[in-house]
Amino acid sequence: MDAFTQEMEAKLLAERDALMKKLSNEGDDFRSEAQASSGRGDSSDLASDEGTYRKMEALNAMDAKKLKAIEGALKRISEGKYGICLQCGKRIPEGRLRAIPEAVLCIDCKTANERMAGGN
């Protein structure tokens, strides 16, 4: 494994650990809030609580998606496939990987996919 890949692996591992800790803490906060609010308040309090719960669920879903992408990148590192575009097979530039270590597409393929998605 080259120095750049080692650097990216360390960055991904640190990001994964931070995300897992965040998800764990948010889960604890969510459970505490749910227990504290059960059986209290009027309908407007309950509606506000419901909105808060939905927001927390959405944030947790985004974090879970990011965690899955990080796990995928770590797997590609272990398989010796990190930094290779999954679509065209070309090398993903180091600058892109430094910005988005879990990137699976080179800039050209990512741009082409976004154009296609926008055209639907």
PyMOL commands that place a pseudoatom at each C-alpha (Angstrom):
pseudoatom trace, name=CA, resn=MET, resi=1, chain=A, elem=C, hetatm=0, pos=[0.000, 0.000, 0.000]
pseudoatom trace, name=CA, resn=ASP, resi=2, chain=A, elem=C, hetatm=0, pos=[1.429, 3.388, -0.969]
pseudoatom trace, name=CA, resn=ALA, resi=3, chain=A, elem=C, hetatm=0, pos=[1.722, 6.382, 1.380]
pseudoatom trace, name=CA, resn=PHE, resi=4, chain=A, elem=C, hetatm=0, pos=[-1.285, 8.178, -0.128]
pseudoatom trace, name=CA, resn=THR, resi=5, chain=A, elem=C, hetatm=0, pos=[-3.553, 5.154, 0.332]
pseudoatom trace, name=CA, resn=GLN, resi=6, chain=A, elem=C, hetatm=0, pos=[-2.313, 4.751, 3.912]
pseudoatom trace, name=CA, resn=GLU, resi=7, chain=A, elem=C, hetatm=0, pos=[-3.108, 8.411, 4.534]
pseudoatom trace, name=CA, resn=MET, resi=8, chain=A, elem=C, hetatm=0, pos=[-6.601, 8.012, 3.107]
pseudoatom trace, name=CA, resn=GLU, resi=9, chain=A, elem=C, hetatm=0, pos=[-7.171, 4.828, 5.121]
pseudoatom trace, name=CA, resn=ALA, resi=10, chain=A, elem=C, hetatm=0, pos=[-6.251, 6.651, 8.336]
pseudoatom trace, name=CA, resn=LYS, resi=11, chain=A, elem=C, hetatm=0, pos=[-8.554, 9.533, 7.398]
pseudoatom trace, name=CA, resn=LEU, resi=12, chain=A, elem=C, hetatm=0, pos=[-11.434, 7.154, 6.596]
pseudoatom trace, name=CA, resn=LEU, resi=13, chain=A, elem=C, hetatm=0, pos=[-10.953, 5.202, 9.833]
pseudoatom trace, name=CA, resn=ALA, resi=14, chain=A, elem=C, hetatm=0, pos=[-10.969, 8.417, 11.883]
pseudoatom trace, name=CA, resn=GLU, resi=15, chain=A, elem=C, hetatm=0, pos=[-14.082, 9.648, 10.073]
pseudoatom trace, name=CA, resn=ARG, resi=16, chain=A, elem=C, hetatm=0, pos=[-15.799, 6.283, 10.583]
pseudoatom trace, name=CA, resn=ASP, resi=17, chain=A, elem=C, hetatm=0, pos=[-15.013, 6.325, 14.306]
pseudoatom trace, name=CA, resn=ALA, resi=18, chain=A, elem=C, hetatm=0, pos=[-16.300, 9.888, 14.681]
pseudoatom trace, name=CA, resn=LEU, resi=19, chain=A, elem=C, hetatm=0, pos=[-19.493, 9.064, 12.786]
pseudoatom trace, name=CA, resn=MET, resi=20, chain=A, elem=C, hetatm=0, pos=[-20.141, 5.929, 14.841]
pseudoatom trace, name=CA, resn=LYS, resi=21, chain=A, elem=C, hetatm=0, pos=[-19.660, 7.899, 18.054]
pseudoatom trace, name=CA, resn=LYS, resi=22, chain=A, elem=C, hetatm=0, pos=[-21.986, 10.634, 16.778]
pseudoatom trace, name=CA, resn=LEU, resi=23, chain=A, elem=C, hetatm=0, pos=[-24.677, 8.121, 15.808]
pseudoatom trace, name=CA, resn=SER, resi=24, chain=A, elem=C, hetatm=0, pos=[-24.391, 6.440, 19.194]
pseudoatom trace, name=CA, resn=ASN, resi=25, chain=A, elem=C, hetatm=0, pos=[-24.667, 9.756, 21.076]
pseudoatom trace, name=CA, resn=GLU, resi=26, chain=A, elem=C, hetatm=0, pos=[-27.600, 10.917, 18.943]
pseudoatom trace, name=CA, resn=GLY, resi=27, chain=A, elem=C, hetatm=0, pos=[-29.342, 7.607, 19.556]
pseudoatom trace, name=CA, resn=ASP, resi=28, chain=A, elem=C, hetatm=0, pos=[-28.915, 8.067, 23.305]
pseudoatom trace, name=CA, resn=ASP, resi=29, chain=A, elem=C, hetatm=0, pos=[-30.182, 11.666, 23.077]
pseudoatom trace, name=CA, resn=PHE, resi=30, chain=A, elem=C, hetatm=0, pos=[-33.166, 10.531, 20.988]
pseudoatom trace, name=CA, resn=ARG, resi=31, chain=A, elem=C, hetatm=0, pos=[-34.110, 7.805, 23.500]
pseudoatom trace, name=CA, resn=SER, resi=32, chain=A, elem=C, hetatm=0, pos=[-33.756, 10.213, 26.444]
pseudoatom trace, name=CA, resn=GLU, resi=33, chain=A, elem=C, hetatm=0, pos=[-35.920, 12.835, 24.744]
pseudoatom trace, name=CA, resn=ALA, resi=34, chain=A, elem=C, hetatm=0, pos=[-38.562, 10.275, 23.807]
pseudoatom trace, name=CA, resn=GLN, resi=35, chain=A, elem=C, hetatm=0, pos=[-38.761, 9.012, 27.387]
pseudoatom trace, name=CA, resn=ALA, resi=36, chain=A, elem=C, hetatm=0, pos=[-38.916, 12.542, 28.803]
pseudoatom trace, name=CA, resn=SER, resi=37, chain=A, elem=C, hetatm=0, pos=[-41.671, 13.668, 26.434]
pseudoatom trace, name=CA, resn=SER, resi=38, chain=A, elem=C, hetatm=0, pos=[-43.905, 10.610, 26.620]
pseudoatom trace, name=CA, resn=GLY, resi=39, chain=A, elem=C, hetatm=0, pos=[-47.192, 11.374, 28.294]
pseudoatom trace, name=CA, resn=ARG, resi=40, chain=A, elem=C, hetatm=0, pos=[-46.707, 15.125, 28.559]
pseudoatom trace, name=CA, resn=GLY, resi=41, chain=A, elem=C, hetatm=0, pos=[-47.777, 18.170, 26.621]
pseudoatom trace, name=CA, resn=ASP, resi=42, chain=A, elem=C, hetatm=0, pos=[-50.659, 19.144, 24.399]
pseudoatom trace, name=CA, resn=SER, resi=43, chain=A, elem=C, hetatm=0, pos=[-51.127, 18.441, 20.694]
pseudoatom trace, name=CA, resn=SER, resi=44, chain=A, elem=C, hetatm=0, pos=[-48.860, 21.314, 19.598]
pseudoatom trace, name=CA, resn=ASP, resi=45, chain=A, elem=C, hetatm=0, pos=[-46.063, 19.978, 21.843]
pseudoatom trace, name=CA, resn=LEU, resi=46, chain=A, elem=C, hetatm=0, pos=[-46.532, 16.534, 20.328]
pseudoatom trace, name=CA, resn=ALA, resi=47, chain=A, elem=C, hetatm=0, pos=[-46.453, 17.946, 16.782]
pseudoatom trace, name=CA, resn=SER, resi=48, chain=A, elem=C, hetatm=0, pos=[-43.243, 19.805, 17.588]
pseudoatom trace, name=CA, resn=ASP, resi=49, chain=A, elem=C, hetatm=0, pos=[-41.744, 16.642, 19.067]
pseudoatom trace, name=CA, resn=GLU, resi=50, chain=A, elem=C, hetatm=0, pos=[-42.756, 14.705, 15.944]
pseudoatom trace, name=CA, resn=GLY, resi=51, chain=A, elem=C, hetatm=0, pos=[-41.005, 17.262, 13.750]
pseudoatom trace, name=CA, resn=THR, resi=52, chain=A, elem=C, hetatm=0, pos=[-37.875, 16.991, 15.874]
pseudoatom trace, name=CA, resn=TYR, resi=53, chain=A, elem=C, hetatm=0, pos=[-37.961, 13.195, 15.661]
pseudoatom trace, name=CA, resn=ARG, resi=54, chain=A, elem=C, hetatm=0, pos=[-38.315, 13.290, 11.875]
pseudoatom trace, name=CA, resn=LYS, resi=55, chain=A, elem=C, hetatm=0, pos=[-35.398, 15.700, 11.579]
pseudoatom trace, name=CA, resn=MET, resi=56, chain=A, elem=C, hetatm=0, pos=[-33.237, 13.456, 13.784]
pseudoatom trace, name=CA, resn=GLU, resi=57, chain=A, elem=C, hetatm=0, pos=[-34.205, 10.411, 11.721]
pseudoatom trace, name=CA, resn=ALA, resi=58, chain=A, elem=C, hetatm=0, pos=[-33.274, 12.212, 8.491]
pseudoatom trace, name=CA, resn=LEU, resi=59, chain=A, elem=C, hetatm=0, pos=[-29.898, 13.279, 9.909]
pseudoatom trace, name=CA, resn=ASN, resi=60, chain=A, elem=C, hetatm=0, pos=[-29.222, 9.757, 11.161]
pseudoatom trace, name=CA, resn=ALA, resi=61, chain=A, elem=C, hetatm=0, pos=[-30.115, 8.359, 7.720]
pseudoatom trace, name=CA, resn=MET, resi=62, chain=A, elem=C, hetatm=0, pos=[-27.623, 10.746, 6.078]
pseudoatom trace, name=CA, resn=ASP, resi=63, chain=A, elem=C, hetatm=0, pos=[-24.942, 9.760, 8.586]
pseudoatom trace, name=CA, resn=ALA, resi=64, chain=A, elem=C, hetatm=0, pos=[-25.714, 6.062, 8.011]
pseudoatom trace, name=CA, resn=LYS, resi=65, chain=A, elem=C, hetatm=0, pos=[-25.369, 6.573, 4.245]
pseudoatom trace, name=CA, resn=LYS, resi=66, chain=A, elem=C, hetatm=0, pos=[-22.012, 8.303, 4.763]
pseudoatom trace, name=CA, resn=LEU, resi=67, chain=A, elem=C, hetatm=0, pos=[-20.896, 5.475, 7.056]
pseudoatom trace, name=CA, resn=LYS, resi=68, chain=A, elem=C, hetatm=0, pos=[-21.795, 2.916, 4.382]
pseudoatom trace, name=CA, resn=ALA, resi=69, chain=A, elem=C, hetatm=0, pos=[-19.754, 4.866, 1.793]
pseudoatom trace, name=CA, resn=ILE, resi=70, chain=A, elem=C, hetatm=0, pos=[-16.782, 4.962, 4.164]
pseudoatom trace, name=CA, resn=GLU, resi=71, chain=A, elem=C, hetatm=0, pos=[-17.041, 1.225, 4.787]
pseudoatom trace, name=CA, resn=GLY, resi=72, chain=A, elem=C, hetatm=0, pos=[-17.084, 0.687, 1.019]
pseudoatom trace, name=CA, resn=ALA, resi=73, chain=A, elem=C, hetatm=0, pos=[-13.933, 2.768, 0.603]
pseudoatom trace, name=CA, resn=LEU, resi=74, chain=A, elem=C, hetatm=0, pos=[-12.169, 0.823, 3.362]
pseudoatom trace, name=CA, resn=LYS, resi=75, chain=A, elem=C, hetatm=0, pos=[-13.158, -2.422, 1.643]
pseudoatom trace, name=CA, resn=ARG, resi=76, chain=A, elem=C, hetatm=0, pos=[-11.765, -1.159, -1.676]
pseudoatom trace, name=CA, resn=ILE, resi=77, chain=A, elem=C, hetatm=0, pos=[-8.512, -0.296, 0.112]
pseudoatom trace, name=CA, resn=SER, resi=78, chain=A, elem=C, hetatm=0, pos=[-8.240, -3.816, 1.516]
pseudoatom trace, name=CA, resn=GLU, resi=79, chain=A, elem=C, hetatm=0, pos=[-8.942, -5.259, -1.950]
pseudoatom trace, name=CA, resn=GLY, resi=80, chain=A, elem=C, hetatm=0, pos=[-6.385, -2.999, -3.649]
pseudoatom trace, name=CA, resn=LYS, resi=81, chain=A, elem=C, hetatm=0, pos=[-9.097, -1.245, -5.673]
pseudoatom trace, name=CA, resn=TYR, resi=82, chain=A, elem=C, hetatm=0, pos=[-9.155, 2.123, -3.913]
pseudoatom trace, name=CA, resn=GLY, resi=83, chain=A, elem=C, hetatm=0, pos=[-8.957, 5.189, -6.128]
pseudoatom trace, name=CA, resn=ILE, resi=84, chain=A, elem=C, hetatm=0, pos=[-10.227, 3.432, -9.254]
pseudoatom trace, name=CA, resn=CYS, resi=85, chain=A, elem=C, hetatm=0, pos=[-13.417, 4.792, -10.837]
pseudoatom trace, name=CA, resn=LEU, resi=86, chain=A, elem=C, hetatm=0, pos=[-16.131, 2.142, -10.614]
pseudoatom trace, name=CA, resn=GLN, resi=87, chain=A, elem=C, hetatm=0, pos=[-17.614, 3.303, -13.899]
pseudoatom trace, name=CA, resn=CYS, resi=88, chain=A, elem=C, hetatm=0, pos=[-14.707, 3.829, -16.319]
pseudoatom trace, name=CA, resn=GLY, resi=89, chain=A, elem=C, hetatm=0, pos=[-11.849, 2.125, -14.464]
pseudoatom trace, name=CA, resn=LYS, resi=90, chain=A, elem=C, hetatm=0, pos=[-9.553, 5.168, -14.599]
pseudoatom trace, name=CA, resn=ARG, resi=91, chain=A, elem=C, hetatm=0, pos=[-7.633, 6.500, -11.618]
pseudoatom trace, name=CA, resn=ILE, resi=92, chain=A, elem=C, hetatm=0, pos=[-9.540, 9.007, -9.476]
pseudoatom trace, name=CA, resn=PRO, resi=93, chain=A, elem=C, hetatm=0, pos=[-7.299, 12.088, -8.979]
pseudoatom trace, name=CA, resn=GLU, resi=94, chain=A, elem=C, hetatm=0, pos=[-5.700, 12.451, -5.531]
pseudoatom trace, name=CA, resn=GLY, resi=95, chain=A, elem=C, hetatm=0, pos=[-7.217, 15.908, -5.149]
pseudoatom trace, name=CA, resn=ARG, resi=96, chain=A, elem=C, hetatm=0, pos=[-10.722, 14.477, -5.464]
pseudoatom trace, name=CA, resn=LEU, resi=97, chain=A, elem=C, hetatm=0, pos=[-9.950, 11.680, -3.012]
pseudoatom trace, name=CA, resn=ARG, resi=98, chain=A, elem=C, hetatm=0, pos=[-8.481, 14.148, -0.518]
pseudoatom trace, name=CA, resn=ALA, resi=99, chain=A, elem=C, hetatm=0, pos=[-11.726, 16.147, -0.697]
pseudoatom trace, name=CA, resn=ILE, resi=100, chain=A, elem=C, hetatm=0, pos=[-14.019, 13.091, -0.760]
pseudoatom trace, name=CA, resn=PRO, resi=101, chain=A, elem=C, hetatm=0, pos=[-12.060, 10.041, 0.441]
pseudoatom trace, name=CA, resn=GLU, resi=102, chain=A, elem=C, hetatm=0, pos=[-15.023, 7.729, -0.160]
pseudoatom trace, name=CA, resn=ALA, resi=103, chain=A, elem=C, hetatm=0, pos=[-15.481, 8.833, -3.807]
pseudoatom trace, name=CA, resn=VAL, resi=104, chain=A, elem=C, hetatm=0, pos=[-16.226, 5.969, -6.212]
pseudoatom trace, name=CA, resn=LEU, resi=105, chain=A, elem=C, hetatm=0, pos=[-16.327, 7.932, -9.474]
pseudoatom trace, name=CA, resn=CYS, resi=106, chain=A, elem=C, hetatm=0, pos=[-13.844, 10.163, -11.244]
pseudoatom trace, name=CA, resn=ILE, resi=107, chain=A, elem=C, hetatm=0, pos=[-14.961, 13.726, -11.909]
pseudoatom trace, name=CA, resn=ASP, resi=108, chain=A, elem=C, hetatm=0, pos=[-15.854, 13.013, -15.558]
pseudoatom trace, name=CA, resn=CYS, resi=109, chain=A, elem=C, hetatm=0, pos=[-18.119, 10.071, -14.688]
pseudoatom trace, name=CA, resn=LYS, resi=110, chain=A, elem=C, hetatm=0, pos=[-19.669, 11.903, -11.727]
pseudoatom trace, name=CA, resn=THR, resi=111, chain=A, elem=C, hetatm=0, pos=[-20.430, 14.907, -13.946]
pseudoatom trace, name=CA, resn=ALA, resi=112, chain=A, elem=C, hetatm=0, pos=[-21.899, 12.694, -16.680]
pseudoatom trace, name=CA, resn=ASN, resi=113, chain=A, elem=C, hetatm=0, pos=[-24.123, 10.899, -14.132]
pseudoatom trace, name=CA, resn=GLU, resi=114, chain=A, elem=C, hetatm=0, pos=[-25.360, 14.208, -12.725]
pseudoatom trace, name=CA, resn=ARG, resi=115, chain=A, elem=C, hetatm=0, pos=[-26.203, 15.461, -16.210]
pseudoatom trace, name=CA, resn=MET, resi=116, chain=A, elem=C, hetatm=0, pos=[-28.137, 12.263, -16.947]
pseudoatom trace, name=CA, resn=ALA, resi=117, chain=A, elem=C, hetatm=0, pos=[-29.992, 12.451, -13.634]
pseudoatom trace, name=CA, resn=GLY, resi=118, chain=A, elem=C, hetatm=0, pos=[-30.887, 16.096, -14.244]
pseudoatom trace, name=CA, resn=GLY, resi=119, chain=A, elem=C, hetatm=0, pos=[-32.246, 15.316, -17.688]
pseudoatom trace, name=CA, resn=ASN, resi=120, chain=A, elem=C, hetatm=0, pos=[-34.844, 12.818, -16.455]
for i in range(1, 120): cmd.bond("trace and resi %d" % i, "trace and resi %d" % (i + 1))
show_as sticks, trace
zoom trace
